[in-house]
Amino acid sequence: MDRIELKKILLKATSTGADYAELYFEEYNLGAFVQKLNSSRFPIRYVNELMEPSLEPSVIRIYDPDEHIIEIREQTLERKMR
């Protein structure tokens, strides 16, 4: 992730809800997962939409119904091989 992308994330305002906890998941096919989110009948609030940094795995952050942050990151090839 380059400095500009990181700065955008750090300066992004988050809601004033209960965003004091964060869950972290990895997904093999993040693009397909995002399509499922977008076709869901439930509204999805994004902290940030799909980001595809050049040197890092792709990542998306959303709020759960209690406004906790859920981060879903694409599983890297190194982790797939474990």
mmCIF file of the N, C-alpha and C atoms, coordinates in Angstrom:
data_MODEL
# 
_entry.id   MODEL 
# 
loop_
_atom_site.group_PDB 
_atom_site.id 
_atom_site.type_symbol 
_atom_site.label_atom_id 
_atom_site.label_alt_id 
_atom_site.label_comp_id 
_atom_site.label_asym_id 
_atom_site.label_entity_id 
_atom_site.label_seq_id 
_atom_site.pdbx_PDB_ins_code 
_atom_site.Cartn_x 
_atom_site.Cartn_y 
_atom_site.Cartn_z 
_atom_site.occupancy 
_atom_site.B_iso_or_equiv 
_atom_site.pdbx_formal_charge 
_atom_site.auth_seq_id 
_atom_site.auth_comp_id 
_atom_site.auth_asym_id 
_atom_site.auth_atom_id 
_atom_site.pdbx_PDB_model_num 
ATOM 1   N N  . MET A 1 1  ? 0.855   -1.158  0.000  1.00 0.00 ? 1  MET A N  1 
ATOM 2   C CA . MET A 1 1  ? 0.000   0.000   0.000  1.00 0.00 ? 1  MET A CA 1 
ATOM 3   C C  . MET A 1 1  ? 0.907   1.228   0.000  1.00 0.00 ? 1  MET A C  1 
ATOM 4   N N  . ASP A 1 2  ? 0.653   2.140   -0.915 1.00 0.00 ? 2  ASP A N  1 
ATOM 5   C CA . ASP A 1 2  ? 1.512   3.313   -0.951 1.00 0.00 ? 2  ASP A CA 1 
ATOM 6   C C  . ASP A 1 2  ? 1.011   4.388   0.020  1.00 0.00 ? 2  ASP A C  1 
ATOM 7   N N  . ARG A 1 3  ? 1.790   5.421   0.178  1.00 0.00 ? 3  ARG A N  1 
ATOM 8   C CA . ARG A 1 3  ? 1.502   6.457   1.184  1.00 0.00 ? 3  ARG A CA 1 
ATOM 9   C C  . ARG A 1 3  ? 0.185   7.178   0.915  1.00 0.00 ? 3  ARG A C  1 
ATOM 10  N N  . ILE A 1 4  ? -0.131  7.424   -0.358 1.00 0.00 ? 4  ILE A N  1 
ATOM 11  C CA . ILE A 1 4  ? -1.361  8.141   -0.683 1.00 0.00 ? 4  ILE A CA 1 
ATOM 12  C C  . ILE A 1 4  ? -2.577  7.311   -0.292 1.00 0.00 ? 4  ILE A C  1 
ATOM 13  N N  . GLU A 1 5  ? -2.549  6.004   -0.616 1.00 0.00 ? 5  GLU A N  1 
ATOM 14  C CA . GLU A 1 5  ? -3.670  5.142   -0.257 1.00 0.00 ? 5  GLU A CA 1 
ATOM 15  C C  . GLU A 1 5  ? -3.824  5.052   1.255  1.00 0.00 ? 5  GLU A C  1 
ATOM 16  N N  . LEU A 1 6  ? -2.708  4.914   1.962  1.00 0.00 ? 6  LEU A N  1 
ATOM 17  C CA . LEU A 1 6  ? -2.743  4.833   3.420  1.00 0.00 ? 6  LEU A CA 1 
ATOM 18  C C  . LEU A 1 6  ? -3.287  6.128   4.020  1.00 0.00 ? 6  LEU A C  1 
ATOM 19  N N  . LYS A 1 7  ? -2.880  7.258   3.473  1.00 0.00 ? 7  LYS A N  1 
ATOM 20  C CA . LYS A 1 7  ? -3.359  8.540   3.982  1.00 0.00 ? 7  LYS A CA 1 
ATOM 21  C C  . LYS A 1 7  ? -4.875  8.673   3.797  1.00 0.00 ? 7  LYS A C  1 
ATOM 22  N N  . LYS A 1 8  ? -5.393  8.199   2.655  1.00 0.00 ? 8  LYS A N  1 
ATOM 23  C CA . LYS A 1 8  ? -6.835  8.240   2.418  1.00 0.00 ? 8  LYS A CA 1 
ATOM 24  C C  . LYS A 1 8  ? -7.585  7.429   3.474  1.00 0.00 ? 8  LYS A C  1 
ATOM 25  N N  . ILE A 1 9  ? -7.043  6.270   3.828  1.00 0.00 ? 9  ILE A N  1 
ATOM 26  C CA . ILE A 1 9  ? -7.685  5.416   4.825  1.00 0.00 ? 9  ILE A CA 1 
ATOM 27  C C  . ILE A 1 9  ? -7.649  6.088   6.192  1.00 0.00 ? 9  ILE A C  1 
ATOM 28  N N  . LEU A 1 10 ? -6.487  6.610   6.569  1.00 0.00 ? 10 LEU A N  1 
ATOM 29  C CA . LEU A 1 10 ? -6.327  7.188   7.899  1.00 0.00 ? 10 LEU A CA 1 
ATOM 30  C C  . LEU A 1 10 ? -7.133  8.465   8.081  1.00 0.00 ? 10 LEU A C  1 
ATOM 31  N N  . LEU A 1 11 ? -7.338  9.208   7.032  1.00 0.00 ? 11 LEU A N  1 
ATOM 32  C CA . LEU A 1 11 ? -8.076  10.472  7.137  1.00 0.00 ? 11 LEU A CA 1 
ATOM 33  C C  . LEU A 1 11 ? -9.573  10.302  6.911  1.00 0.00 ? 11 LEU A C  1 
ATOM 34  N N  . LYS A 1 12 ? -9.998  9.087   6.569  1.00 0.00 ? 12 LYS A N  1 
ATOM 35  C CA . LYS A 1 12 ? -11.428 8.848   6.333  1.00 0.00 ? 12 LYS A CA 1 
ATOM 36  C C  . LYS A 1 12 ? -12.197 8.934   7.641  1.00 0.00 ? 12 LYS A C  1 
ATOM 37  N N  . ALA A 1 13 ? -13.225 9.733   7.647  1.00 0.00 ? 13 ALA A N  1 
ATOM 38  C CA . ALA A 1 13 ? -14.059 9.851   8.852  1.00 0.00 ? 13 ALA A CA 1 
ATOM 39  C C  . ALA A 1 13 ? -14.914 8.601   9.002  1.00 0.00 ? 13 ALA A C  1 
ATOM 40  N N  . THR A 1 14 ? -14.997 8.104   10.208 1.00 0.00 ? 14 THR A N  1 
ATOM 41  C CA . THR A 1 14 ? -15.867 6.966   10.493 1.00 0.00 ? 14 THR A CA 1 
ATOM 42  C C  . THR A 1 14 ? -17.055 7.462   11.289 1.00 0.00 ? 14 THR A C  1 
ATOM 43  N N  . SER A 1 15 ? -18.062 6.616   11.416 1.00 0.00 ? 15 SER A N  1 
ATOM 44  C CA . SER A 1 15 ? -19.267 7.052   12.127 1.00 0.00 ? 15 SER A CA 1 
ATOM 45  C C  . SER A 1 15 ? -18.994 7.162   13.622 1.00 0.00 ? 15 SER A C  1 
ATOM 46  N N  . THR A 1 16 ? -19.902 7.784   14.314 1.00 0.00 ? 16 THR A N  1 
ATOM 47  C CA . THR A 1 16 ? -19.749 7.959   15.760 1.00 0.00 ? 16 THR A CA 1 
ATOM 48  C C  . THR A 1 16 ? -20.432 6.850   16.539 1.00 0.00 ? 16 THR A C  1 
ATOM 49  N N  . GLY A 1 17 ? -20.754 5.749   15.863 1.00 0.00 ? 17 GLY A N  1 
ATOM 50  C CA . GLY A 1 17 ? -21.411 4.617   16.515 1.00 0.00 ? 17 GLY A CA 1 
ATOM 51  C C  . GLY A 1 17 ? -20.433 3.817   17.351 1.00 0.00 ? 17 GLY A C  1 
ATOM 52  N N  . ALA A 1 18 ? -20.645 2.542   17.376 1.00 0.00 ? 18 ALA A N  1 
ATOM 53  C CA . ALA A 1 18 ? -19.867 1.655   18.240 1.00 0.00 ? 18 ALA A CA 1 
ATOM 54  C C  . ALA A 1 18 ? -18.650 1.100   17.512 1.00 0.00 ? 18 ALA A C  1 
ATOM 55  N N  . ASP A 1 19 ? -17.942 1.929   16.768 1.00 0.00 ? 19 ASP A N  1 
ATOM 56  C CA . ASP A 1 19 ? -16.817 1.418   15.984 1.00 0.00 ? 19 ASP A CA 1 
ATOM 57  C C  . ASP A 1 19 ? -15.530 1.298   16.804 1.00 0.00 ? 19 ASP A C  1 
ATOM 58  N N  . TYR A 1 20 ? -15.660 0.743   17.991 1.00 0.00 ? 20 TYR A N  1 
ATOM 59  C CA . TYR A 1 20 ? -14.493 0.519   18.846 1.00 0.00 ? 20 TYR A CA 1 
ATOM 60  C C  . TYR A 1 20 ? -14.007 -0.917  18.757 1.00 0.00 ? 20 TYR A C  1 
ATOM 61  N N  . ALA A 1 21 ? -14.627 -1.729  17.923 1.00 0.00 ? 21 ALA A N  1 
ATOM 62  C CA . ALA A 1 21 ? -14.189 -3.111  17.730 1.00 0.00 ? 21 ALA A CA 1 
ATOM 63  C C  . ALA A 1 21 ? -14.107 -3.380  16.235 1.00 0.00 ? 21 ALA A C  1 
ATOM 64  N N  . GLU A 1 22 ? -13.175 -4.244  15.864 1.00 0.00 ? 22 GLU A N  1 
ATOM 65  C CA . GLU A 1 22 ? -13.017 -4.581  14.457 1.00 0.00 ? 22 GLU A CA 1 
ATOM 66  C C  . GLU A 1 22 ? -12.842 -6.083  14.325 1.00 0.00 ? 22 GLU A C  1 
ATOM 67  N N  . LEU A 1 23 ? -13.564 -6.661  13.379 1.00 0.00 ? 23 LEU A N  1 
ATOM 68  C CA . LEU A 1 23 ? -13.414 -8.068  13.041 1.00 0.00 ? 23 LEU A CA 1 
ATOM 69  C C  . LEU A 1 23 ? -12.619 -8.151  11.753 1.00 0.00 ? 23 LEU A C  1 
ATOM 70  N N  . TYR A 1 24 ? -11.846 -9.208  11.624 1.00 0.00 ? 24 TYR A N  1 
ATOM 71  C CA . TYR A 1 24 ? -10.974 -9.353  10.464 1.00 0.00 ? 24 TYR A CA 1 
ATOM 72  C C  . TYR A 1 24 ? -11.170 -10.738 9.863  1.00 0.00 ? 24 TYR A C  1 
ATOM 73  N N  . PHE A 1 25 ? -11.396 -10.787 8.555  1.00 0.00 ? 25 PHE A N  1 
ATOM 74  C CA . PHE A 1 25 ? -11.569 -12.048 7.851  1.00 0.00 ? 25 PHE A CA 1 
ATOM 75  C C  . PHE A 1 25 ? -10.734 -12.035 6.588  1.00 0.00 ? 25 PHE A C  1 
ATOM 76  N N  . GLU A 1 26 ? -10.445 -13.233 6.088  1.00 0.00 ? 26 GLU A N  1 
ATOM 77  C CA . GLU A 1 26 ? -9.795  -13.368 4.793  1.00 0.00 ? 26 GLU A CA 1 
ATOM 78  C C  . GLU A 1 26 ? -10.720 -14.143 3.870  1.00 0.00 ? 26 GLU A C  1 
ATOM 79  N N  . GLU A 1 27 ? -10.709 -13.771 2.612  1.00 0.00 ? 27 GLU A N  1 
ATOM 80  C CA . GLU A 1 27 ? -11.581 -14.383 1.619  1.00 0.00 ? 27 GLU A CA 1 
ATOM 81  C C  . GLU A 1 27 ? -10.737 -14.767 0.405  1.00 0.00 ? 27 GLU A C  1 
ATOM 82  N N  . TYR A 1 28 ? -10.967 -15.960 -0.147 1.00 0.00 ? 28 TYR A N  1 
ATOM 83  C CA . TYR A 1 28 ? -10.209 -16.405 -1.310 1.00 0.00 ? 28 TYR A CA 1 
ATOM 84  C C  . TYR A 1 28 ? -10.525 -15.578 -2.553 1.00 0.00 ? 28 TYR A C  1 
ATOM 85  N N  . ASN A 1 29 ? -11.795 -15.281 -2.786 1.00 0.00 ? 29 ASN A N  1 
ATOM 86  C CA . ASN A 1 29 ? -12.199 -14.537 -3.971 1.00 0.00 ? 29 ASN A CA 1 
ATOM 87  C C  . ASN A 1 29 ? -12.958 -13.295 -3.519 1.00 0.00 ? 29 ASN A C  1 
ATOM 88  N N  . LEU A 1 30 ? -12.233 -12.244 -3.246 1.00 0.00 ? 30 LEU A N  1 
ATOM 89  C CA . LEU A 1 30 ? -12.836 -11.032 -2.694 1.00 0.00 ? 30 LEU A CA 1 
ATOM 90  C C  . LEU A 1 30 ? -13.796 -10.369 -3.682 1.00 0.00 ? 30 LEU A C  1 
ATOM 91  N N  . GLY A 1 31 ? -13.488 -10.426 -4.969 1.00 0.00 ? 31 GLY A N  1 
ATOM 92  C CA . GLY A 1 31 ? -14.374 -9.836  -5.973 1.00 0.00 ? 31 GLY A CA 1 
ATOM 93  C C  . GLY A 1 31 ? -15.756 -10.474 -5.952 1.00 0.00 ? 31 GLY A C  1 
ATOM 94  N N  . ALA A 1 32 ? -15.804 -11.801 -5.863 1.00 0.00 ? 32 ALA A N  1 
ATOM 95  C CA . ALA A 1 32 ? -17.087 -12.511 -5.798 1.00 0.00 ? 32 ALA A CA 1 
ATOM 96  C C  . ALA A 1 32 ? -17.813 -12.189 -4.494 1.00 0.00 ? 32 ALA A C  1 
ATOM 97  N N  . PHE A 1 33 ? -17.059 -12.045 -3.412 1.00 0.00 ? 33 PHE A N  1 
ATOM 98  C CA . PHE A 1 33 ? -17.655 -11.700 -2.122 1.00 0.00 ? 33 PHE A CA 1 
ATOM 99  C C  . PHE A 1 33 ? -18.304 -10.317 -2.181 1.00 0.00 ? 33 PHE A C  1 
ATOM 100 N N  . VAL A 1 34 ? -17.630 -9.365  -2.796 1.00 0.00 ? 34 VAL A N  1 
ATOM 101 C CA . VAL A 1 34 ? -18.173 -8.011  -2.934 1.00 0.00 ? 34 VAL A CA 1 
ATOM 102 C C  . VAL A 1 34 ? -19.448 -8.035  -3.779 1.00 0.00 ? 34 VAL A C  1 
ATOM 103 N N  . GLN A 1 35 ? -19.466 -8.851  -4.826 1.00 0.00 ? 35 GLN A N  1 
ATOM 104 C CA . GLN A 1 35 ? -20.679 -8.973  -5.641 1.00 0.00 ? 35 GLN A CA 1 
ATOM 105 C C  . GLN A 1 35 ? -21.842 -9.505  -4.808 1.00 0.00 ? 35 GLN A C  1 
ATOM 106 N N  . LYS A 1 36 ? -21.563 -10.462 -3.920 1.00 0.00 ? 36 LYS A N  1 
ATOM 107 C CA . LYS A 1 36 ? -22.618 -10.980 -3.034 1.00 0.00 ? 36 LYS A CA 1 
ATOM 108 C C  . LYS A 1 36 ? -23.123 -9.885  -2.100 1.00 0.00 ? 36 LYS A C  1 
ATOM 109 N N  . LEU A 1 37 ? -22.189 -9.090  -1.566 1.00 0.00 ? 37 LEU A N  1 
ATOM 110 C CA . LEU A 1 37 ? -22.608 -7.979  -0.702 1.00 0.00 ? 37 LEU A CA 1 
ATOM 111 C C  . LEU A 1 37 ? -23.507 -7.010  -1.457 1.00 0.00 ? 37 LEU A C  1 
ATOM 112 N N  . ASN A 1 38 ? -23.104 -6.665  -2.660 1.00 0.00 ? 38 ASN A N  1 
ATOM 113 C CA . ASN A 1 38 ? -23.856 -5.680  -3.443 1.00 0.00 ? 38 ASN A CA 1 
ATOM 114 C C  . ASN A 1 38 ? -25.213 -6.193  -3.891 1.00 0.00 ? 38 ASN A C  1 
ATOM 115 N N  . SER A 1 39 ? -25.369 -7.503  -3.996 1.00 0.00 ? 39 SER A N  1 
ATOM 116 C CA . SER A 1 39 ? -26.664 -8.056  -4.404 1.00 0.00 ? 39 SER A CA 1 
ATOM 117 C C  . SER A 1 39 ? -27.517 -8.467  -3.199 1.00 0.00 ? 39 SER A C  1 
ATOM 118 N N  . SER A 1 40 ? -27.033 -8.196  -2.004 1.00 0.00 ? 40 SER A N  1 
ATOM 119 C CA . SER A 1 40 ? -27.762 -8.542  -0.788 1.00 0.00 ? 40 SER A CA 1 
ATOM 120 C C  . SER A 1 40 ? -29.033 -7.707  -0.663 1.00 0.00 ? 40 SER A C  1 
ATOM 121 N N  . ARG A 1 41 ? -30.045 -8.273  -0.044 1.00 0.00 ? 41 ARG A N  1 
ATOM 122 C CA . ARG A 1 41 ? -31.268 -7.500  0.185  1.00 0.00 ? 41 ARG A CA 1 
ATOM 123 C C  . ARG A 1 41 ? -31.127 -6.572  1.383  1.00 0.00 ? 41 ARG A C  1 
ATOM 124 N N  . PHE A 1 42 ? -30.027 -6.701  2.114  1.00 0.00 ? 42 PHE A N  1 
ATOM 125 C CA . PHE A 1 42 ? -29.766 -5.853  3.271  1.00 0.00 ? 42 PHE A CA 1 
ATOM 126 C C  . PHE A 1 42 ? -28.855 -4.698  2.864  1.00 0.00 ? 42 PHE A C  1 
ATOM 127 N N  . PRO A 1 43 ? -29.078 -3.528  3.403  1.00 0.00 ? 43 PRO A N  1 
ATOM 128 C CA . PRO A 1 43 ? -28.201 -2.397  3.071  1.00 0.00 ? 43 PRO A CA 1 
ATOM 129 C C  . PRO A 1 43 ? -26.815 -2.596  3.682  1.00 0.00 ? 43 PRO A C  1 
ATOM 130 N N  . ILE A 1 44 ? -25.792 -2.314  2.919  1.00 0.00 ? 44 ILE A N  1 
ATOM 131 C CA . ILE A 1 44 ? -24.408 -2.439  3.375  1.00 0.00 ? 44 ILE A CA 1 
ATOM 132 C C  . ILE A 1 44 ? -23.816 -1.039  3.469  1.00 0.00 ? 44 ILE A C  1 
ATOM 133 N N  . ARG A 1 45 ? -23.294 -0.714  4.645  1.00 0.00 ? 45 ARG A N  1 
ATOM 134 C CA . ARG A 1 45 ? -22.590 0.568   4.835  1.00 0.00 ? 45 ARG A CA 1 
ATOM 135 C C  . ARG A 1 45 ? -21.095 0.296   4.755  1.00 0.00 ? 45 ARG A C  1 
ATOM 136 N N  . TYR A 1 46 ? -20.443 0.979   3.844  1.00 0.00 ? 46 TYR A N  1 
ATOM 137 C CA . TYR A 1 46 ? -19.016 0.776   3.630  1.00 0.00 ? 46 TYR A CA 1 
ATOM 138 C C  . TYR A 1 46 ? -18.199 1.799   4.411  1.00 0.00 ? 46 TYR A C  1 
ATOM 139 N N  . VAL A 1 47 ? -17.151 1.336   5.060  1.00 0.00 ? 47 VAL A N  1 
ATOM 140 C CA . VAL A 1 47 ? -16.123 2.244   5.567  1.00 0.00 ? 47 VAL A CA 1 
ATOM 141 C C  . VAL A 1 47 ? -15.292 2.648   4.358  1.00 0.00 ? 47 VAL A C  1 
ATOM 142 N N  . ASN A 1 48 ? -14.872 1.657   3.591  1.00 0.00 ? 48 ASN A N  1 
ATOM 143 C CA . ASN A 1 48 ? -14.264 1.897   2.290  1.00 0.00 ? 48 ASN A CA 1 
ATOM 144 C C  . ASN A 1 48 ? -14.647 0.755   1.361  1.00 0.00 ? 48 ASN A C  1 
ATOM 145 N N  . GLU A 1 49 ? -14.903 1.106   0.105  1.00 0.00 ? 49 GLU A N  1 
ATOM 146 C CA . GLU A 1 49 ? -15.233 0.085   -0.880 1.00 0.00 ? 49 GLU A CA 1 
ATOM 147 C C  . GLU A 1 49 ? -13.962 -0.645  -1.273 1.00 0.00 ? 49 GLU A C  1 
ATOM 148 N N  . LEU A 1 50 ? -14.072 -1.580  -2.175 1.00 0.00 ? 50 LEU A N  1 
ATOM 149 C CA . LEU A 1 50 ? -12.955 -2.428  -2.547 1.00 0.00 ? 50 LEU A CA 1 
ATOM 150 C C  . LEU A 1 50 ? -11.751 -1.594  -2.964 1.00 0.00 ? 50 LEU A C  1 
ATOM 151 N N  . MET A 1 51 ? -10.653 -1.834  -2.282 1.00 0.00 ? 51 MET A N  1 
ATOM 152 C CA . MET A 1 51 ? -9.392  -1.167  -2.594 1.00 0.00 ? 51 MET A CA 1 
ATOM 153 C C  . MET A 1 51 ? -8.423  -2.233  -3.070 1.00 0.00 ? 51 MET A C  1 
ATOM 154 N N  . GLU A 1 52 ? -7.753  -1.962  -4.176 1.00 0.00 ? 52 GLU A N  1 
ATOM 155 C CA . GLU A 1 52 ? -6.811  -2.916  -4.729 1.00 0.00 ? 52 GLU A CA 1 
ATOM 156 C C  . GLU A 1 52 ? -5.426  -2.268  -4.813 1.00 0.00 ? 52 GLU A C  1 
ATOM 157 N N  . PRO A 1 53 ? -4.721  -2.184  -3.665 1.00 0.00 ? 53 PRO A N  1 
ATOM 158 C CA . PRO A 1 53 ? -3.382  -1.590  -3.672 1.00 0.00 ? 53 PRO A CA 1 
ATOM 159 C C  . PRO A 1 53 ? -2.433  -2.428  -4.516 1.00 0.00 ? 53 PRO A C  1 
ATOM 160 N N  . SER A 1 54 ? -1.416  -1.782  -5.061 1.00 0.00 ? 54 SER A N  1 
ATOM 161 C CA . SER A 1 54 ? -0.520  -2.475  -5.984 1.00 0.00 ? 54 SER A CA 1 
ATOM 162 C C  . SER A 1 54 ? 0.305   -3.577  -5.321 1.00 0.00 ? 54 SER A C  1 
ATOM 163 N N  . LEU A 1 55 ? 0.760   -3.388  -4.100 1.00 0.00 ? 55 LEU A N  1 
ATOM 164 C CA . LEU A 1 55 ? 1.645   -4.368  -3.468 1.00 0.00 ? 55 LEU A CA 1 
ATOM 165 C C  . LEU A 1 55 ? 1.015   -5.116  -2.308 1.00 0.00 ? 55 LEU A C  1 
ATOM 166 N N  . GLU A 1 56 ? -0.200  -4.817  -1.975 1.00 0.00 ? 56 GLU A N  1 
ATOM 167 C CA . GLU A 1 56 ? -0.877  -5.437  -0.832 1.00 0.00 ? 56 GLU A CA 1 
ATOM 168 C C  . GLU A 1 56 ? -2.103  -6.189  -1.316 1.00 0.00 ? 56 GLU A C  1 
ATOM 169 N N  . PRO A 1 57 ? -2.625  -7.089  -0.502 1.00 0.00 ? 57 PRO A N  1 
ATOM 170 C CA . PRO A 1 57 ? -3.881  -7.751  -0.871 1.00 0.00 ? 57 PRO A CA 1 
ATOM 171 C C  . PRO A 1 57 ? -5.038  -6.741  -0.903 1.00 0.00 ? 57 PRO A C  1 
ATOM 172 N N  . SER A 1 58 ? -6.019  -7.027  -1.730 1.00 0.00 ? 58 SER A N  1 
ATOM 173 C CA . SER A 1 58 ? -7.212  -6.172  -1.793 1.00 0.00 ? 58 SER A CA 1 
ATOM 174 C C  . SER A 1 58 ? -7.942  -6.232  -0.463 1.00 0.00 ? 58 SER A C  1 
ATOM 175 N N  . VAL A 1 59 ? -8.646  -5.142  -0.129 1.00 0.00 ? 59 VAL A N  1 
ATOM 176 C CA . VAL A 1 59 ? -9.322  -5.069  1.166  1.00 0.00 ? 59 VAL A CA 1 
ATOM 177 C C  . VAL A 1 59 ? -10.618 -4.273  1.039  1.00 0.00 ? 59 VAL A C  1 
ATOM 178 N N  . ILE A 1 60 ? -11.586 -4.634  1.856  1.00 0.00 ? 60 ILE A N  1 
ATOM 179 C CA . ILE A 1 60 ? -12.846 -3.900  1.961  1.00 0.00 ? 60 ILE A CA 1 
ATOM 180 C C  . ILE A 1 60 ? -13.191 -3.818  3.440  1.00 0.00 ? 60 ILE A C  1 
ATOM 181 N N  . ARG A 1 61 ? -13.794 -2.718  3.849  1.00 0.00 ? 61 ARG A N  1 
ATOM 182 C CA . ARG A 1 61 ? -14.237 -2.568  5.240  1.00 0.00 ? 61 ARG A CA 1 
ATOM 183 C C  . ARG A 1 61 ? -15.689 -2.123  5.228  1.00 0.00 ? 61 ARG A C  1 
ATOM 184 N N  . ILE A 1 62 ? -16.484 -2.795  6.053  1.00 0.00 ? 62 ILE A N  1 
ATOM 185 C CA . ILE A 1 62 ? -17.911 -2.485  6.154  1.00 0.00 ? 62 ILE A CA 1 
ATOM 186 C C  . ILE A 1 62 ? -18.286 -2.388  7.626  1.00 0.00 ? 62 ILE A C  1 
ATOM 187 N N  . TYR A 1 63 ? -19.461 -1.824  7.882  1.00 0.00 ? 63 TYR A N  1 
ATOM 188 C CA . TYR A 1 63 ? -19.991 -1.784  9.241  1.00 0.00 ? 63 TYR A CA 1 
ATOM 189 C C  . TYR A 1 63 ? -20.990 -2.921  9.425  1.00 0.00 ? 63 TYR A C  1 
ATOM 190 N N  . ASP A 1 64 ? -20.960 -3.551  10.593 1.00 0.00 ? 64 ASP A N  1 
ATOM 191 C CA . ASP A 1 64 ? -22.016 -4.508  10.925 1.00 0.00 ? 64 ASP A CA 1 
ATOM 192 C C  . ASP A 1 64 ? -23.210 -3.701  11.453 1.00 0.00 ? 64 ASP A C  1 
ATOM 193 N N  . PRO A 1 65 ? -24.339 -4.354  11.752 1.00 0.00 ? 65 PRO A N  1 
ATOM 194 C CA . PRO A 1 65 ? -25.518 -3.595  12.210 1.00 0.00 ? 65 PRO A CA 1 
ATOM 195 C C  . PRO A 1 65 ? -25.283 -2.775  13.480 1.00 0.00 ? 65 PRO A C  1 
ATOM 196 N N  . ASP A 1 66 ? -24.311 -3.174  14.320 1.00 0.00 ? 66 ASP A N  1 
ATOM 197 C CA . ASP A 1 66 ? -23.997 -2.403  15.528 1.00 0.00 ? 66 ASP A CA 1 
ATOM 198 C C  . ASP A 1 66 ? -22.895 -1.382  15.296 1.00 0.00 ? 66 ASP A C  1 
ATOM 199 N N  . GLU A 1 67 ? -22.530 -1.191  14.045 1.00 0.00 ? 67 GLU A N  1 
ATOM 200 C CA . GLU A 1 67 ? -21.508 -0.237  13.618 1.00 0.00 ? 67 GLU A CA 1 
ATOM 201 C C  . GLU A 1 67 ? -20.103 -0.586  14.065 1.00 0.00 ? 67 GLU A C  1 
ATOM 202 N N  . HIS A 1 68 ? -19.827 -1.876  14.246 1.00 0.00 ? 68 HIS A N  1 
ATOM 203 C CA . HIS A 1 68 ? -18.454 -2.323  14.415 1.00 0.00 ? 68 HIS A CA 1 
ATOM 204 C C  . HIS A 1 68 ? -17.875 -2.508  13.015 1.00 0.00 ? 68 HIS A C  1 
ATOM 205 N N  . ILE A 1 69 ? -16.589 -2.316  12.888 1.00 0.00 ? 69 ILE A N  1 
ATOM 206 C CA . ILE A 1 69 ? -15.950 -2.430  11.582 1.00 0.00 ? 69 ILE A CA 1 
ATOM 207 C C  . ILE A 1 69 ? -15.593 -3.888  11.309 1.00 0.00 ? 69 ILE A C  1 
ATOM 208 N N  . ILE A 1 70 ? -15.916 -4.324  10.097 1.00 0.00 ? 70 ILE A N  1 
ATOM 209 C CA . ILE A 1 70 ? -15.525 -5.658  9.634  1.00 0.00 ? 70 ILE A CA 1 
ATOM 210 C C  . ILE A 1 70 ? -14.596 -5.457  8.448  1.00 0.00 ? 70 ILE A C  1 
ATOM 211 N N  . GLU A 1 71 ? -13.388 -5.994  8.562  1.00 0.00 ? 71 GLU A N  1 
ATOM 212 C CA . GLU A 1 71 ? -12.423 -5.905  7.470  1.00 0.00 ? 71 GLU A CA 1 
ATOM 213 C C  . GLU A 1 71 ? -12.330 -7.267  6.807  1.00 0.00 ? 71 GLU A C  1 
ATOM 214 N N  . ILE A 1 72 ? -12.451 -7.285  5.492  1.00 0.00 ? 72 ILE A N  1 
ATOM 215 C CA . ILE A 1 72 ? -12.301 -8.512  4.726  1.00 0.00 ? 72 ILE A CA 1 
ATOM 216 C C  . ILE A 1 72 ? -11.173 -8.262  3.735  1.00 0.00 ? 72 ILE A C  1 
ATOM 217 N N  . ARG A 1 73 ? -10.171 -9.107  3.819  1.00 0.00 ? 73 ARG A N  1 
ATOM 218 C CA . ARG A 1 73 ? -8.975  -8.949  3.002  1.00 0.00 ? 73 ARG A CA 1 
ATOM 219 C C  . ARG A 1 73 ? -8.816  -10.188 2.134  1.00 0.00 ? 73 ARG A C  1 
ATOM 220 N N  . GLU A 1 74 ? -8.347  -9.977  0.907  1.00 0.00 ? 74 GLU A N  1 
ATOM 221 C CA . GLU A 1 74 ? -8.112  -11.114 0.025  1.00 0.00 ? 74 GLU A CA 1 
ATOM 222 C C  . GLU A 1 74 ? -6.934  -11.925 0.546  1.00 0.00 ? 74 GLU A C  1 
ATOM 223 N N  . GLN A 1 75 ? -7.127  -13.225 0.576  1.00 0.00 ? 75 GLN A N  1 
ATOM 224 C CA . GLN A 1 75 ? -6.070  -14.094 1.066  1.00 0.00 ? 75 GLN A CA 1 
ATOM 225 C C  . GLN A 1 75 ? -4.933  -14.110 0.061  1.00 0.00 ? 75 GLN A C  1 
ATOM 226 N N  . THR A 1 76 ? -3.714  -13.926 0.546  1.00 0.00 ? 76 THR A N  1 
ATOM 227 C CA . THR A 1 76 ? -2.558  -13.880 -0.343 1.00 0.00 ? 76 THR A CA 1 
ATOM 228 C C  . THR A 1 76 ? -2.112  -15.272 -0.723 1.00 0.00 ? 76 THR A C  1 
ATOM 229 N N  . LEU A 1 77 ? -1.344  -15.376 -1.780 1.00 0.00 ? 77 LEU A N  1 
ATOM 230 C CA . LEU A 1 77 ? -0.850  -16.663 -2.239 1.00 0.00 ? 77 LEU A CA 1 
ATOM 231 C C  . LEU A 1 77 ? -0.014  -17.342 -1.161 1.00 0.00 ? 77 LEU A C  1 
ATOM 232 N N  . GLU A 1 78 ? 0.790   -16.561 -0.433 1.00 0.00 ? 78 GLU A N  1 
ATOM 233 C CA . GLU A 1 78 ? 1.614   -17.130 0.638  1.00 0.00 ? 78 GLU A CA 1 
ATOM 234 C C  . GLU A 1 78 ? 0.753   -17.828 1.686  1.00 0.00 ? 78 GLU A C  1 
ATOM 235 N N  . ARG A 1 79 ? -0.355  -17.204 2.063  1.00 0.00 ? 79 ARG A N  1 
ATOM 236 C CA . ARG A 1 79 ? -1.222  -17.801 3.085  1.00 0.00 ? 79 ARG A CA 1 
ATOM 237 C C  . ARG A 1 79 ? -1.994  -18.986 2.540  1.00 0.00 ? 79 ARG A C  1 
ATOM 238 N N  . LYS A 1 80 ? -2.312  -18.972 1.254  1.00 0.00 ? 80 LYS A N  1 
ATOM 239 C CA . LYS A 1 80 ? -3.016  -20.104 0.652  1.00 0.00 ? 80 LYS A CA 1 
ATOM 240 C C  . LYS A 1 80 ? -2.153  -21.355 0.666  1.00 0.00 ? 80 LYS A C  1 
ATOM 241 N N  . MET A 1 81 ? -0.828  -21.177 0.595  1.00 0.00 ? 81 MET A N  1 
ATOM 242 C CA . MET A 1 81 ? 0.083   -22.303 0.502  1.00 0.00 ? 81 MET A CA 1 
ATOM 243 C C  . MET A 1 81 ? 0.342   -22.961 1.852  1.00 0.00 ? 81 MET A C  1 
ATOM 244 N N  . ARG A 1 82 ? -0.056  -22.331 2.954  1.00 0.00 ? 82 ARG A N  1 
ATOM 245 C CA . ARG A 1 82 ? 0.199   -22.891 4.283  1.00 0.00 ? 82 ARG A CA 1 
ATOM 246 C C  . ARG A 1 82 ? -0.638  -24.110 4.548  1.00 0.00 ? 82 ARG A C  1 
# 
